Each structure stands twice: as structure tokens, then as C-alpha cells.
Amino acid sequence: MTSVFQITCHFSCIRSMRGYCGQNNEGRSYQKNCLKCLVNFKTAALLHRITQSATPQVSPSTFLAVIFVSIQLFSILSAFLAILEERVLRRLLPSQPDAHIYLPHLKEHEDSLKPIVHLGQRRSGVSLVLGVPTVHRQKQSYLVNTLQSLLFDLSTAERKDIVIVVFIAEVTIYFVQTNLPDAVSAGVIEVISPSPHYYPDLSNLKETFGDPKERVRWRTKQNLDYSFLMLYAQSKGTYYVQLEDDIIAKQGFFESMKKFIAYVLSEEWLFLEFSQLGFIGKLFRTSDLPMIVEFFLMFHKDKPIDWLLDHILWVKVCNPEKDSKHCHNEKARLKRTYKPSLFQHVGLHSSLPGKIQNLKDKDFGNQVLFKGHNNPLAELRSSLEKYLSHTLERAYNGVDFFWGLTPKRGDYILITFITPQAVKGYLFRSGNIETNGDRFYNTTVEVLPTSVSIMPKKGLGELACCKPSSDGFVQIGSFKNGMAEGEVDGALGEIAAMRLLVHSDSDVWVLLSEAFLRKSVLPVTH
């Protein structure tokens, strides 16, 4: 018979293990122990209720009969719950390859496969997880430029539906935090590294395919890096994209990828290709990652990772009794290629010391350096001196970008509408994929309302949405990470003009690559 002490013990167990329940990043043993706690507690509580309800005002023989039946029920229920527990675990916990088979040294340390999360918010439940492994390069680091390229034109909604996991094996994390603090604090970027016990001894690897020992070590470690990153990413989203730390992304890559996924969703495929170079831009379903990682680990000492991926296709669909053409066609069914490529390799110095790799994807095409919109008719003025033919008018009308010389405090861009407009929202983007540093810094977005009723409120500071300026304008936003985006409060009514106002001297030129003023749809009056 279950005692009050036992129930209290089970309750304490639940309370102590509760922190582990439901956390994707914890080990299987924690989650299993937690589930056992819950099962045992509910079983004990049920038996306790049965015995308690049977105690009052019954004969000893009846009470003993109830106890006997309760014990039998407990045994049956325990067996049933044991089966249920295993089935629930199978459904709730992601399947994982048994890495200990291929890396037996992992058994020496329990935390060998547990990642060290240096930065980030442990975001999960997103559509796309981008994996970016990076290691120290003797000549030049490309990581920050790669991350800035990936973040460059993501919308607010897209930033909430993506996580970029940077796998850092050998370098410090501080330059990521310093250069991209907002993306880190928002959960868009995470920085992880493996346990120091993850890697096996790589000093006595067999030399294969004519590669020297250092190259064999480099490619073997790369296989292990990619495998670790994939295992971490598995529970964080629906799809996983493998990238490298020396690439640039095409503008709109997020939307393009999601559209292509939707297009081939009902078809059979193992991965989608968004670049023609090596392992860059390969997209997998996260549900397929355990199988893929197990294959990589099985042969991690034998071949480079892009060769191993091709071997997975061969194993799945190629018939040894048929010719290579048949095999090629069958493999093509399991990998779908998107064109033009969305990612371009830009690194010259490889992470393998002394290796120069001038690889370019010929299907990448030219980068889009500006984005045009159908904006309201307006008169445009600016105190900024333009560079060559990159005028403000061409940028506002969507046919070029505006490029101005170094802004000083008090410089401005003024957009005066031909007729007052009911502007609902705005987006101003500075810099572009090639000249990302030429941005607006310490610059505000301001509007000039036409409504007479707004004027007294501005003077009294009663506009909850905005901060009044000294010359009749109202400040509604500011540039952050090169972009200003927001809504225009309907209380401001129709707008006569908008202004970008610089509040401090800059050290660089400024480039306006996108200006979008979204108008409200006003009701038709008769």
C-alpha cells in the first residue's frame, strides 16, 4: 500500500525534475527520468485514492479484498504504463543516432554531445534553421560579413521565423556579440561550441585519396563539426540549411526558399540545393537529419562530407545492376535544384592553412543592389551631396539607389507629397549587399501632419505615439542596424511630408537602397 511518504517523495521528484521536462536541449536520460516521475506519481496517487476510499466503514475481510484487488490493479497498471511510457518517449523525443558506436571515446564523458551555448535565446519552432560552422583562418575571417548578408533584408516576420546557429570550434565569440548584438538578443543568432570531449584523437588518421595527413585531419574534423551542428539544429525548426562562414546571400533568399519548399512539398526528395558549390545551401528536413548524421559519423574518417552526401543518394536509389546514367537520373529525383543560386562563395583563404580556393557559383548572377516601390508622387530635396548618377529621385522611384557623401549633423532627406497622404507604414533601408557599411546612423524618421487639431497636442506633448520636433515635424521612428521600419499612427491623420534627419556626424558615406511608403486605403465617400 502506498504511503503518504511515498506520494510526497514522488511529488518532490517531479518538482526537482520539472526544470528538465519539455526542454529540447536536455539529454534523453533527463526527459525519460522526468516522465517516469510523472508516471510513478500518478500511479501512486491513484492507488492511494483507491485505498482511502475503501477504508471507511467496511469489514476487515472486505477491506483486505479491496487491498488485494488494488495490488493486482497496480501491477497491471504499472505494466501498461511502462509500455505507454516507451511509446510516448518514442513520439515526444527526437530520434538520435547512437554516436557512441562510431565515436566510442564519447562514453568516457556524459556531456560529450552536449553543446555549450555561448550566445542566444535557445529559439525553436521556426521554419528555417541556418547552420554556419566557422573556424579560425590565418589570413582573413569572413564570418561577420556572412551573418550581415544573411540578416540584411529579412523582414520583421522573417526574423521571427528563422534562427542562425553559428558553430564555433576554435575562435572567440566576442566579435559576434560586438558586431551583431541586436540579432543575438532577439534570438535570431545563436553561438554554440562542442564539448571539449567531443573530438576523438585526430593525430593518427589513415591517409586516403592521396591527401596529406593535415588535409585528412581537416576534412575529418569538418565531418564531425557538421554532424554536431546538425544534431543541435534538429529540434529547433522544420528545415535545416547548411551554409559556410564565407558566403553572401541573395536578397529575398528566405522568401525564395519558402516558396520553393512549398512548390516541391508533396514530392519525394532528400534535400534541396540552393547553391551549386559543395555543401553550401543544402536544405534538409530536420526529421531526416538523424539518418544523415549517422551516415556521416559512420564514415567520418573516410571521405569529405559532400562525397558522403552523394553516397547516401547512391545507397538509397542506385541499382548496381544498371548503368551510371540510370543512377544519375535516380539521384536527381532526390535532390531538387533551385536556380538562380541564392548563396555565393566569397572566401579566398580556406580554413585549411595554405589553401586558396577561388570558387564561384556561375548560377548566382548579379546581386540586387536596390529595391523599388510605387511610392506617392513627391518633391524630393536633400542636403547630402550625391555621388555620380545615384540621385535621390532615382532611388525614390525605384530605378537605382541613392549614394551620398559623408553625412553631417543636420543633414536631411525631405519628401514633400504633391497632395497630402494617409501613410500607413514606412521602410527605409540603408546600405546594400555590396556596400553594407554605408548606412544611416543616429538618424530619425519624422512626419509633418496636415491636421490643425494635431498642432496643440504637439505643443503640449500629448501625442503618445510620437515625439514633436521644434519645426512642426513629429518624430515617429529611427534607424537601427541600417533600417527604419514602422507604422504611422492613424491619430496623425494625413501627412504633408516625411523627413530623415541626421543627428551626428558620420565617418562613412550613406547609401539608401530602399524607400517604401505604404498608403492607407481610405473609404470611398459619396
Secondary structure, 3 states (H helix, E strand, C coil): CCCHHHHHHHHHHHHHHHHHCCCCCCCHHHHHHHHHHHHHHHHHHHHHHHHHHHCCCCCHHHHHHHHHHHHHHHHHHHHHHHHHHHHHHHHHCCCCCCHHHHCHHHHHCCCCCCCEEEECCCCCCEEEEEEEEECCCCCCCCHHHHHHHHHCCCCHHHHHCEEEEEEECCCCCHHHHHHCHHHHHCCCEEEEECCCCCCCCCCCCCCCCCCCHHHHHHHHHHHHHHHHHHHHHCCCEEEEEECCCCEEECCCHHHHHHHHHHHHCCCCCCEEECCCCCCCCEEEEHHHHHHHHHHHHHCCCCCCHHHHHHHHHHHHHCCCCCCHHHHHHHHHHHEEECCCCCEEECCCECCCCCCECCCCCCCCCCCCCCECCCCCCEEEEECCCEECCECHHHHHCCCCCEEECCCCCCCEEEEEEEEEECEEEEEEEECCCCCCCCCCCCEEEEEEECCCCHHHHHHHCCCCCCEECCCCCEEEEECECCEEEEECCHHHCCEEEEEEEECCCCCCCEEEEEEEEEECCCCCCC
